[in-house]
Structures are given as structure tokens and as C-alpha cells.
């Protein structure tokens, strides 16, 4: 089926490790490379977002659309950098930054009420009315000291999520 | 398995009712125990469980694993193994392959020169004609198996011709059918293929009895179900062989069985097939190879070695639904052949999953939020 780990030299692996700030061990990078090649069906070094939708487990995830927005057209280094937030070795800050990026749809460094509403809509679908969602969001925002019109920045996210035991990990199978 | 009633069935082709997928997904997927306490901003913003599931699916997922062909690790890369391997290649391509082609040609000549006269001359004597045609089909299948140097070990009592029974087997490649057919002439239900395979299907396989279906047609399912029922009622018809997975899987896993074969009111006789990968990987990856190329690959390998187990016939237990019955038989076949079960429908190769699964997750989350809002 094509590419085996012999296509990646030791230099390549180390370069990728640097790029993701050592979030993955060398063995994990090799496994992820095999996975990348498996997903990259046309062997062009780059995965379009449709490929992810052909993974049923991913397609049924409520946040798949938001993630696809972030996932278009990856090469291998970007693939690793994207997944590095899910490594047990990455810092809490890195994970929170990732979550922030999921919310910040227009990439302007600020998360608005609408941004949060969009994600909540993805997570609840038809099981909550739009009105209920707005109400819930407004209520918890106020209790936390913000208002409907405030924009949250990364440091706010750090404050809100920082002292929880955030668990965001995906295990890389290493054979 | 108590939750087959949870997802409601519908008549659409792709919306198959199935047992609870959450039972199969890795336990990390059903991560949290229900969060407690009053709802706070941090609970809404913390999407890490959902993101972890998504990343888990990107990194490795049980569905893609079923269709991965695993090429053997190259072993011929040093100074004495490489010439040996080259010699082996020459032997296979220049001596073994032409011999096999010769054997197959002889087989076809014998077959056609017997089949065509019998088919036309014995038109009036149906029983005799069909009995001869059956033996001829078994013979040509034996020739095919010989042309791959097939070593097939059959275990268990050979299929008998009785009414009201169907045979089900796991599916790795179209050659499964040939391997089983050389022992007993089965009638089979298949997807109609283009090209020379389609020609064979419409001429020769018609004589042993075949039912065609078309995956892409939604109404097809009812028509096919009716044809299946008619076939198993007929005492004269050949025993019916069905591959309930609906698609070729790589012989390490089994995907969900479609319930069509299990709601006919007959005994179901499971058959398990396991290929030995050391000699050749018999998995036909239809996305990557045409059947002709697949056959050529088999004919230029050393041998096709496999085991076939004919297992104990099963009937629907009282109080069991067809889906539970299908799962029970899948369990029997998977255990016997050493295959792992995955909860996915093989047709997801061709289409997107039903939104039901996503909706369930959304429903759980929404209910949890609303409930915690009430707590003070």
C-alpha cells in the first residue's frame, strides 16, 4: 500500500519533533506518518477535508464541522502540529489555545457571544431551542462576571479553564 | 445486548437498525460519568471530551482498519536473500504462471464443451440438466482453485441440500465464492458487476441460481428480500449462500451483518473462512484493484491457503430479533476464524453515517445542560 516508515529518515523525524515541540515520541511520529499516508489516498502529501469525513467515527462527532474548518489541506507537519494538542506531553496552555481556536471562527483573537452560541448549537442540535441556548449562555456568562457583549480573549479562557483538570488526549497506537 | 430497540428502524436503505454503537467504541468515548453540580461557564466552554473523541478518530479508527490491506514487511533486502527472491520471482512468473494459465484454459475448454451442449440439448430434462450443470460448475471452480495452487482445508460436515436453510459466510474477496463453490454448488446473491465477470454471472451462474442486487437502489431491498424468500422455499433450488457483510473486508475484522439473511424464517448455517497471509493476502481491496488484477496477483503468488469451517446451524431463538440473531451468528463466525468485530456497517465505505449517532450525543449533552441549570 505504499509508504512505510522507511520513507521517513531520522532527520525528518527530528525536524517534525522540533516543529511540534516534542509533543510526540519518535515512535508516535512514525505511527502518525503511517496514518497520514493511509488517509492521503492520492499520495499527494496533503489531505483535503473530505477525507476526514470518510471516517465514520469522525463524521458522527458533533464538532466535526468546526474542526473541518481548521483542517483543510494539511501536509504532514501541519497534521502533527494539529494533533500535538492531544498529546499527554503537551501543556495545559497549548490545549486551551487549541480550544480557543475552535471557538474563534474568524481568527481575530476574540470570541464573541455568537461564536460560543455556534459551538453550543453544534453540541446540542435540535434538543435545545435557540432561545434556551441564548438564555443558558447569557446566564452562565453573567455568573462568571461577563456580559452578553463581552469578547473573551485567550487569557479569559486560561482563567476559566485553567484550574480545572482538563483532559484532552488521544492515544496514538504504536505497534 | 438489550438495546436493539433504542434506534428506530426505517425503510431507507442506509438507515439500518443496529445495536448500540456505544457498547463497542473504546471506553474513552463514553468518558464522563454525568457531571454534577450547578452549570458554570467553564462547563459550557470545556469541549475537550468531544474534541478528544474527534482526534481519536483521526488518529485511528476501527472502520478504516477493516479495509486496510497489510502488505508483508519486505524481507529480501540483503545480499543473499535478494537473489533468492529474484529467483523466486522468475520461477513464479515464467514457469508457474504460464502453467497455471494452461491449466485454467484446459479447464475452461472442458467446461464449455460440456456445459453448452448440456444446456441446450437437455432442455426438456430439467432435473438431469441441472444436476450435470451443478457438477460442471463445481469442476470449473476446482480448476480455478488449482490455478492459484489453492490449499483449502474444509472442516465440519459438508452442506446438505435441504429446503429452508441459508448459508452465511464472512467476505474477503470474490474468491470466497469460488472456494466454497468447488465443494458444493451454491446459489448466490451478488452485486452485478461490469465486464467479463458480469458476463459469467449472467450465463453460468444463472444455471446454479443467482439473485442480483444493486447497492445504490433504495427500493431494491424489498425486491431482493422477496426473491430470497422465494428461493429458500423452492425444494429444487440450490442452497443459498449469502455474505451478510455486504462488502469485502480484510480478513482481520468483521463488519456488521445485514439482517436480510436472518429474517427469512430458515435455519442459518454459518461458514467461517480464514486465509493464511503468509502465502498471499487474499483481501480484494475493490477501491484499489480491479478483479482481473486481483486474480492475476493470486495467480502469480505461490499459493492461496485457507481454512473453511462449516459451523453448527442456528435458528432464531424465541424472543430474539433478527438483528440479535445476526450478531450472534457474526460472533460465532468471528470467534471461529479469529476475527475482531467492529460496529460499523460495511456500506459506510460508500456513504456517510446516519445522523442518528450524532443526534444521540447532542441529546445527551443538551439534557445534561438543562438538568444542571435547574440545580441551585
Interface residues (C-beta under 8 A of the other chain):
Chain A: X1 X32 X35 X38 X39 X52 X53 X55 X56 X57 X58 X59 X60 X61 X62 X63 X64 X67 X83 X85 X86 X95 X98 X99 X102 X103 X116 X119 X120 X123 X124 X125 X126 X127 X128 X132 X136 X137 X139 X140 X141 X143 X144 X146 X157 X160 X161 X164 X166 X167 X168 X169 X170 X171 X172 X173
Chain B: X25 X28 X31 X39 X40 X41 X42 X43 X44 X45 X46 X47 X48 X49 X50 X51 X52 X53 X54 X55 X56 X57 X58 X59 X60 X61 X62 X63 X64 X68 X69 X70 X71 X288 X344 X348 X352 X353 X355 X357 X358 X359 X361 X362 X363 X365 X366 X367 X369 X370 X373
